[in-house]
């Protein structure tokens, strides 16, 4: 580059051309430096903005308390502290779920969210149905679809009993993209 | 003294070029015919936006976008902060007015053919402004961070979760994590106060720049066609012949409309006040009936009414397809007739769009597809539906009430609207049909076969058979003509030969 610009005045005999070539060079250096700087700032900024896009949120074990809280043959509302919560989450850190104690050590733990569009389903013990207040979805006591628009049974948590304590694996909002189980 | 003032003004103008700026913007020439009442909606929408920016900044003095504190700060804003209720009311009603007037503006532009040559970019930037405005409205309702906002965000996440391949990542991106919490609120706050308003300002600049470079649409004359080859000269001739400076010659109606809009917002604020949060966002408080603000009720209704197999496709593709049509419109329909008087398809499209949106909004508001969760304990039964029944039939009424049938089935309009009204069910379905329906369900009704004893089913069906107007016989099985059901035996037999 430099050698070219040194030669050129001889060729054309004009000093302005040399200046213009120097300016072109500086422009290119300037653009190049700024491209590097932009990448050094931009990549982390985009990484920050999209961090939740890239991050994985594995399900974590959570206790729902002693099994005795859930008498056999009942379906009861329980709640747990979300393992991915922030200190300033307030009430939103407590996540509800439905626990169905079928018999002995046999349970079903359902997410609160309707599989249609995520509204909270309510349990009606008399008719043994979960009903959704948003678009009229209904599920039987075992979580299977009873009526309305939901495209699949209720989302269930993986559960286990350890030392008479009921545990589940949770921490995310279940959606059709990630139904947990 | 006047001389000094004049010199100061001239000096300022010389340094800042104020008069040139004025001549190029507010003083630019517009066709005299555009000084019409139909042309006030654009400036009125802009006015609403400015009001939203001012009131929004003032609300941000107090509001804290934190899941644990937003509710308290809204309460403090509404009840403790002097005139906080007024600012909240102005911001809430300002948003309603902005959405409504923006759609009026869009309708007028569409009907007056203003999107045609050479104003394609004006139209497209307006369409993007519409999306941004709806985005502001949606994120704005999340700022209340109440039960509706919490579950409404959940609905948004559930729709995102239907996107193939990257659904889960989109859910996390939208929520700012794996679940709805404070990060979700902060994210929506950043969208609501920085990203979306900033984008709106950028797009408004482009939109107004296009108004200056390509001019405002002259009031269309029926039969006067737009031709790409001649329009620019025609428009220049109009401006030359009857052009007037926007300020002060064509702005008067905009000013009057602006004051009407402000009076309207003030009136609604004074009479109805701000919209209060309907309860803190506590997901364990599940006795809730989440509903979006009115401008999204139609989407809420669509989500309930679409056939299952079309739902995911239409929820995801519907928006982009509508946008594609809007963006393509000025290119597909670039020239020709502008006046709505000679564009019946345009007029019918507008009428259809408003009727559909209106009906869907009404349905979203009434939500007849949702069970009435409290009907089984609160819906009364008229005396006429009780008296004269046998103890067995009355047992059936108890079953009907206790098993939450009323949550979905009204009796004479009292109760849920999801299933058919049972007022005259005895005249429509036979005993056998009713038993089958109760036990097996179907047609959107759950099966109750393993929740009711045979005795309960019999009692329930006996009661339902008794639900019919006085003097009317119960429904008969059409496949066995001439054989009346047991409890109809007392009626005279049907004459032979009648079908």
HADDOCK unambig.tbl for C-alpha pairs under 7 A between the chains (distance, minus, plus):
assign (segid A and resid 50 and name CA) (segid B and resid 173 and name CA) 6.69 0.50 0.50
assign (segid A and resid 52 and name CA) (segid B and resid 172 and name CA) 5.53 0.50 0.50
assign (segid A and resid 52 and name CA) (segid B and resid 173 and name CA) 5.29 0.50 0.50
assign (segid A and resid 52 and name CA) (segid B and resid 176 and name CA) 5.80 0.50 0.50
assign (segid A and resid 52 and name CA) (segid B and resid 177 and name CA) 5.52 0.50 0.50
assign (segid A and resid 53 and name CA) (segid B and resid 169 and name CA) 4.87 0.50 0.50
assign (segid A and resid 53 and name CA) (segid B and resid 170 and name CA) 6.70 0.50 0.50
assign (segid A and resid 53 and name CA) (segid B and resid 172 and name CA) 5.96 0.50 0.50
assign (segid A and resid 53 and name CA) (segid B and resid 173 and name CA) 5.16 0.50 0.50
assign (segid A and resid 57 and name CA) (segid B and resid 178 and name CA) 6.53 0.50 0.50
assign (segid A and resid 79 and name CA) (segid B and resid 284 and name CA) 6.93 0.50 0.50
assign (segid A and resid 88 and name CA) (segid B and resid 66 and name CA) 6.59 0.50 0.50
assign (segid A and resid 88 and name CA) (segid B and resid 67 and name CA) 6.52 0.50 0.50
assign (segid A and resid 88 and name CA) (segid B and resid 68 and name CA) 5.50 0.50 0.50
assign (segid A and resid 88 and name CA) (segid B and resid 182 and name CA) 6.69 0.50 0.50
assign (segid A and resid 89 and name CA) (segid B and resid 67 and name CA) 5.05 0.50 0.50
assign (segid A and resid 89 and name CA) (segid B and resid 68 and name CA) 5.28 0.50 0.50
assign (segid A and resid 89 and name CA) (segid B and resid 181 and name CA) 5.75 0.50 0.50
assign (segid A and resid 89 and name CA) (segid B and resid 182 and name CA) 4.99 0.50 0.50
assign (segid A and resid 90 and name CA) (segid B and resid 67 and name CA) 5.76 0.50 0.50
assign (segid A and resid 90 and name CA) (segid B and resid 68 and name CA) 3.84 0.50 0.50
assign (segid A and resid 91 and name CA) (segid B and resid 68 and name CA) 6.63 0.50 0.50
assign (segid A and resid 91 and name CA) (segid B and resid 281 and name CA) 6.78 0.50 0.50
assign (segid A and resid 91 and name CA) (segid B and resid 282 and name CA) 5.02 0.50 0.50
assign (segid A and resid 92 and name CA) (segid B and resid 67 and name CA) 6.91 0.50 0.50
assign (segid A and resid 92 and name CA) (segid B and resid 181 and name CA) 5.54 0.50 0.50
assign (segid A and resid 92 and name CA) (segid B and resid 281 and name CA) 6.46 0.50 0.50
assign (segid A and resid 92 and name CA) (segid B and resid 282 and name CA) 5.56 0.50 0.50
assign (segid A and resid 92 and name CA) (segid B and resid 283 and name CA) 6.10 0.50 0.50
assign (segid A and resid 93 and name CA) (segid B and resid 181 and name CA) 6.80 0.50 0.50
assign (segid A and resid 94 and name CA) (segid B and resid 283 and name CA) 6.92 0.50 0.50
assign (segid A and resid 94 and name CA) (segid B and resid 284 and name CA) 6.72 0.50 0.50
assign (segid A and resid 95 and name CA) (segid B and resid 283 and name CA) 6.16 0.50 0.50
assign (segid A and resid 95 and name CA) (segid B and resid 284 and name CA) 6.21 0.50 0.50
assign (segid A and resid 96 and name CA) (segid B and resid 283 and name CA) 6.59 0.50 0.50
assign (segid A and resid 96 and name CA) (segid B and resid 284 and name CA) 5.05 0.50 0.50
assign (segid A and resid 117 and name CA) (segid B and resid 155 and name CA) 4.84 0.50 0.50
assign (segid A and resid 117 and name CA) (segid B and resid 158 and name CA) 5.02 0.50 0.50
assign (segid A and resid 117 and name CA) (segid B and resid 159 and name CA) 6.75 0.50 0.50
assign (segid A and resid 118 and name CA) (segid B and resid 154 and name CA) 5.58 0.50 0.50
assign (segid A and resid 118 and name CA) (segid B and resid 155 and name CA) 5.52 0.50 0.50
assign (segid A and resid 118 and name CA) (segid B and resid 158 and name CA) 5.87 0.50 0.50
assign (segid A and resid 119 and name CA) (segid B and resid 151 and name CA) 5.93 0.50 0.50
assign (segid A and resid 119 and name CA) (segid B and resid 155 and name CA) 6.98 0.50 0.50
assign (segid A and resid 120 and name CA) (segid B and resid 286 and name CA) 5.93 0.50 0.50
assign (segid A and resid 126 and name CA) (segid B and resid 402 and name CA) 6.61 0.50 0.50
assign (segid A and resid 126 and name CA) (segid B and resid 403 and name CA) 5.33 0.50 0.50
assign (segid A and resid 127 and name CA) (segid B and resid 403 and name CA) 4.81 0.50 0.50
assign (segid A and resid 127 and name CA) (segid B and resid 404 and name CA) 6.41 0.50 0.50
assign (segid A and resid 127 and name CA) (segid B and resid 451 and name CA) 6.45 0.50 0.50
assign (segid A and resid 133 and name CA) (segid B and resid 289 and name CA) 5.50 0.50 0.50
assign (segid A and resid 133 and name CA) (segid B and resid 370 and name CA) 5.69 0.50 0.50
assign (segid A and resid 133 and name CA) (segid B and resid 371 and name CA) 6.48 0.50 0.50
assign (segid A and resid 134 and name CA) (segid B and resid 289 and name CA) 6.62 0.50 0.50
assign (segid A and resid 134 and name CA) (segid B and resid 290 and name CA) 6.52 0.50 0.50
assign (segid A and resid 134 and name CA) (segid B and resid 370 and name CA) 6.00 0.50 0.50
assign (segid A and resid 135 and name CA) (segid B and resid 304 and name CA) 5.06 0.50 0.50
assign (segid A and resid 135 and name CA) (segid B and resid 369 and name CA) 5.98 0.50 0.50
assign (segid A and resid 135 and name CA) (segid B and resid 370 and name CA) 5.33 0.50 0.50
assign (segid A and resid 136 and name CA) (segid B and resid 369 and name CA) 5.51 0.50 0.50
assign (segid A and resid 136 and name CA) (segid B and resid 370 and name CA) 4.30 0.50 0.50
assign (segid A and resid 136 and name CA) (segid B and resid 371 and name CA) 5.84 0.50 0.50
assign (segid A and resid 146 and name CA) (segid B and resid 446 and name CA) 4.76 0.50 0.50
assign (segid A and resid 147 and name CA) (segid B and resid 444 and name CA) 4.87 0.50 0.50
assign (segid A and resid 147 and name CA) (segid B and resid 445 and name CA) 5.74 0.50 0.50
assign (segid A and resid 147 and name CA) (segid B and resid 446 and name CA) 5.64 0.50 0.50
assign (segid A and resid 148 and name CA) (segid B and resid 444 and name CA) 5.92 0.50 0.50
assign (segid A and resid 149 and name CA) (segid B and resid 304 and name CA) 6.97 0.50 0.50
assign (segid A and resid 149 and name CA) (segid B and resid 308 and name CA) 6.05 0.50 0.50
assign (segid A and resid 172 and name CA) (segid B and resid 178 and name CA) 4.73 0.50 0.50
assign (segid A and resid 172 and name CA) (segid B and resid 179 and name CA) 5.14 0.50 0.50
assign (segid A and resid 173 and name CA) (segid B and resid 178 and name CA) 6.07 0.50 0.50
assign (segid A and resid 173 and name CA) (segid B and resid 179 and name CA) 4.83 0.50 0.50
assign (segid A and resid 175 and name CA) (segid B and resid 158 and name CA) 5.54 0.50 0.50
assign (segid A and resid 175 and name CA) (segid B and resid 161 and name CA) 5.36 0.50 0.50
assign (segid A and resid 176 and name CA) (segid B and resid 161 and name CA) 5.40 0.50 0.50
assign (segid A and resid 176 and name CA) (segid B and resid 162 and name CA) 5.93 0.50 0.50
assign (segid A and resid 177 and name CA) (segid B and resid 161 and name CA) 4.73 0.50 0.50
assign (segid A and resid 177 and name CA) (segid B and resid 162 and name CA) 6.15 0.50 0.50
assign (segid A and resid 177 and name CA) (segid B and resid 167 and name CA) 5.33 0.50 0.50
assign (segid A and resid 177 and name CA) (segid B and resid 168 and name CA) 5.11 0.50 0.50
assign (segid A and resid 178 and name CA) (segid B and resid 168 and name CA) 6.06 0.50 0.50
